[in-house]
Amino acid sequence: MAPITRARLFSATSALLITGLALTGCASSATDASPSASASSSQQGYQVKHAMGETKLPSTPQRIVVLDSPHLDALVSLGITPVGATESGAGSGLPEYLDLDDGKVSSVGLTSEPSIDKIAELKPDLIIGSKVRHEAIYSELSAIAPTVFSENSGTDWQEQARVTAAAVGQSEKMEAQLASLETRAHEVGEEIGAEGTTLSMVRFRPDNFRLYGPDSFSGSLLTEVGFDLGSEGWNEYSMKELSPEQFEQIDGDVVFYANPGGDPNATTMSKVTGLWKELPAVKAGKTFEVEDETWMVGIGVVGANEILDDLEEDLSK
C-alpha cells in the first residue's frame, strides 16, 4: 500500500461521491455542500449518495442512530447528539472524550453486532453505519429508517466524516473543520520538530501487538504532522500484526503506544516492554503511553484534536 503524502491526505477528495441535495427553505441548504458534492433544492428533501447506493432523506433527521465510532465523532463535532449508538466493547459505554450524556444516548449493541430490535425501538429517522462492518444488515436497517453507509471505518477516515456530514446536511461545516485540522496539524508538526523523525504507533493486544501505518486513523494524522511511519509491509487496514518476539520492528525514533483496558498483564504489553529496553526510542526516553479510546477508537475531528493535544504535551520543546 502506497504511503499517504501530506498533501494527498487532507486535500484529496474521497473516491466515493457524497451528494447532498438540500432542503427547500433551509439556510444551510444550497451552500452547505462539500467541494465533492453537488447540491440543488428539492421540495421533497435531499438525496445522499453513499457506499450502498443512494438514500432519500425527506427532511433533516432528528433521531439518528450511529453504528460506528467515526460517525459518532463526526456527529459530535457537528454539534449533534444521536439517540442511539453502538459500543466498541460490552459495557464500555460511550467514549468519554466525546463528553456525551449517557442518559440521552441509548446503546444499540456492539459495533461488531448491532441489535436490530434496539435500533427499531428508538424509532430513528436516520441510521449511519459502514459497509465494511455492516453490509450484511443493510436491508434490515433500511426497512427501519433511511440508512447511509460509509465505505470504510478508520482507514480513509475523512470519508466517514464527509458521509456523516452529507447525511445531516452539514457538509460545509465539516469541510471547514477538516481544513482547520490540517492547518493545526502542520503547526503542531513545526512546533515539535516532527519532520524527518520516524515514529512507531503501537497497540498492545491479548496475544500480539499491532503497528499502525500511514493509512490508519492515528497514522494518517501523524503523517500529516510530519512523522515518517514507513511505507512497506502494511496490510489492507494499514497495520502489521506482530508477535511479542518481533518487538524489534518497533524501531521509530519516537514510540507512542496504547494498551486497551489499562492492564499490562492482560495484553502483550508486559512482555514486549520487558524485551524492548535496547530499542532506540526506549533508550532515548521517547516512549509515550496514550489513551486507546482517542488514538484508536476515537476516529474523527474531535479525536484528532485530542491526539494533537497529546503530541504538544509530550513533545513540545
N, C-alpha and C positions, 0 to 999 in steps of 0.2 A: 504494500500500500504506500503510495507516494506521500511524502510529508506535506503538511499544510504550511504554506508560507504565510507570513504575517499579513500580506496584502490580500491573499486569497481567502483567509479565514473570515474576515469581517466584511469584505466588500463583495464577495461572490454571492450571487443570488442562488437560492436553493433550486435544484433541478425540478422540484415539484412546484407547479404553478398554483399559487393560492389566490383565488379570486373572490373578492367580497363585493357583491352588488348591494349598494347602500339603501337604507330605508328612506322612503319619501318623508320629507319634513324633518329629518334627524340632522342636527347641526354637524355631527361628525361623519356624515354620510359620504358625499362625493369626494371630499378631501381626505378622508380617513382610510387611505389605501396605501400599501407598501409600493415601492418602485416596481416590484414584480407583479403587481396586481392591477387589474382593470376594474373600474367601478362605474356604475350607472344607476340612475334612480329607478325604482320599481314600486308600484303600489302594493305589490304582494310580498314584500320582504326582500331578501337577498339570497344569493347562491354562494356557496363556498366549495371550491374545487380542492380536493384533498387526496390522500393516498388510496382511498377506496372508490373514488369517483366524484360525484357532485351531490351536495346536500342543500336542500332549501330550508332556510330559516324564515318563518312567517313574520317574526318581529325580533327585536333584541332580546336574547334569552335572560331570564331572571332566576331560574332554578337549574344550576349547572352541576353535573357530576363529572369528576375527572378521575381517570383510571391509572394515571402515571405521573410521576413526580415532576417531569419537565413542564407539563401542562399546569400543574398546581402552582409551581413557581411563577409561571407566566401570568396566570390569573391574579395572583397576589401582587405582582409588580404593576399590574394594571389597575389595582385598587378594587378587585372583585373577590368576594368570598363565595366559594361554591357551597351547595347544600350537602354534597357528599364527595368523598374521596377515598381512595384505597390506601392501605398501609403497606410499607415495604416489608414488614415482618409482623407476625401475630402479636397483637398487643402493643405494638411500637407507637401507635398514635400518630398524630400529625408531626411533621418536622418542626422542632422547637424554633429553629432560626426564622421561620416564617411568622412567628408570633400570632398564630391564629387561635381563636376561641374554640376549643374542642366541643363546647356545648352547641355551637352553631353549625358544625360540620360533622355529619354522620359518617361513620366508617361503612364502606360497602365491600369489605373483604380485603384480600391481599391483592397487590398489584399483579401478581402472577396468576391469581384466580379470583377475579371479582365475582360477587354474588349478584346474579341476575335478579333474584327476588328482592334483595335490599335496594338495588337500584330502582326497581319498579315502584317500590313503596314510597320513594321520595318524590315521585311524580315530576321528574326533571323535564325541562323543555330543551335541553341540550346535553349530550354526552360527548366527552372528548377522550380519546384513547390513542393507542399507537398500533399500527398494523403489525409491527414486528412482535408484539406481545399478544394482541387481542383479535387478530384476524378471524379466528375460529368462531367468535361470538358476535361478530359484527351484525349479522342478520337479526339475532335476538335483541341486540341493543337498539337497532334501528326500528324494531317493532314497538319499542317503548317511547322513544323520542328521536328527533333528528340527531344523527351521530356523525362526528367528524374525527377522522384518524390522521395522525402524522404518519410518515413512513417509518421513522426510526425512533429510538429512545436513547438519549445520551450522546451517541455519535451524531454529528451534524445537528447539535442541539438547537441551533438557531432556527432550523426548520420547524422544530416543535413549538418554539416561541412564536414564530410567524403564523403557523396554522392556528394556534390558540387565539392569537390576536385577531386574525381574519374571522374566526368563528363568532367573536363577540363584537365585531365592528370597530376594533381599535388598532388597526394596522399602523396608522400614522404614529400613534403614541409608542408602539413597540419599536418602530424604526428609530425614533428619537432616543429611546433607551439603549438600543444596541449601539448607536453612534456614540453616545456618551460613554458607554462601557469601553468601547475601542479607544477613545481618547484617554480615558483614565488608565487603561492597561499600558499604553505607551508611556504615560507619565510615571507610573509606578516602576516600569522597567528601567527608565533612565535614573530614577531615584535610587534604586537598589543595585544598579550596575549589572543587569541580567545579561546583556548582550555578550556573547562569547562564552557563557557559562553553561556547562552541562548539568542536567538535573535528572534525578530518578524519582518517580512518583510511585510509591509502594502501597499496596493494600494487603494486609495480612488476612488469611482465610484459615478455616479449621485444619485443612490438610495441605495447603500450598500457600503461595503468595502471588500477587499479580503486580506486574509493572504496567503502567499506563502510558500509551503513546500519544502522538500529536493529534490524532483524530478523536480521542476521548474528550469528555467534557472538561475535566480539570486540565488535561494535557493540551487541549486547544487554547485554553486561556493562558497557560504557562508559556506556550509557544508565542502567543501574541505579545506577552510581556517581554519576550526576547530570549528565553531559555532554549537550549538545544536538548530535546528529549531523544534524539536519534531517529533514524529513518528506516531501519530494517527490522524484519522479524516479527512484525505485529500481525495479529490475527484480524479477522473481519471486524472485530469490535475495538481495534486498536489497543490490544492488550497482549501480554505474554503470561501464560500460566506456568509457574515455575515451582519446583520442589525446593525445600529449605537448603538442600545441598548446592543449589545453583545461586546462592546468595551473592557470589562474585559478580553477577550481572547487575547488581545494584552499584553501578560504577560512576554515577554522576558526581560532579564537584559538590553538589548540594542534594540532600535527600529529604523529601517530605514523605511521611508515612501515616496511614490511618489504620486503626485497629477496631473493627466493629464490635460493639459491646463493651470495650474497655478492658477486658481481662486478658493479659498477655498469654496466660496459660490455656485459654480457650481457643487460641489460634496458634499459628506458627511463629508469632512474634517473639516469644521467649527463646525459641531455638535459633531463629535467624539472628537476633540481636546478640545472642551468645557467640555466634560464629563470625560476625562481621567487624570485629574490633580493628582489623588491619585495613579496612576499606578507607580510601582517601577522605571521603566526607566525614566518616566517624572520627578519624584521627585529627581532622581539622575542626571538629566541633560544629559541623554543618549538617546535623540531622535534626529534624523538627517533627514532632507529632502534631497532627491536625485532626479536626473533627470529621469523622466519617460522614456525618449527616450532611455537612455542607460541601465537602470536597468530592464525595462520591454519589450521594443521593440527592443533594440539593442542586438540581440541574436547571440553571436558568439565570436570569439577570440578577435576582436577589442573591442567589448562592454565589455567583461570580464575584459580586462586590464584596461578599464576606471573604472569599479567597484573597482578593486584592488587599483587604484589611490585614489578613494574616501575613502576607508577604511583606507588607510595610512594617508590621510589628517585629517580624523575625529577622529581616534582612536589611532594614534601613541602616545606612552608615552613620 
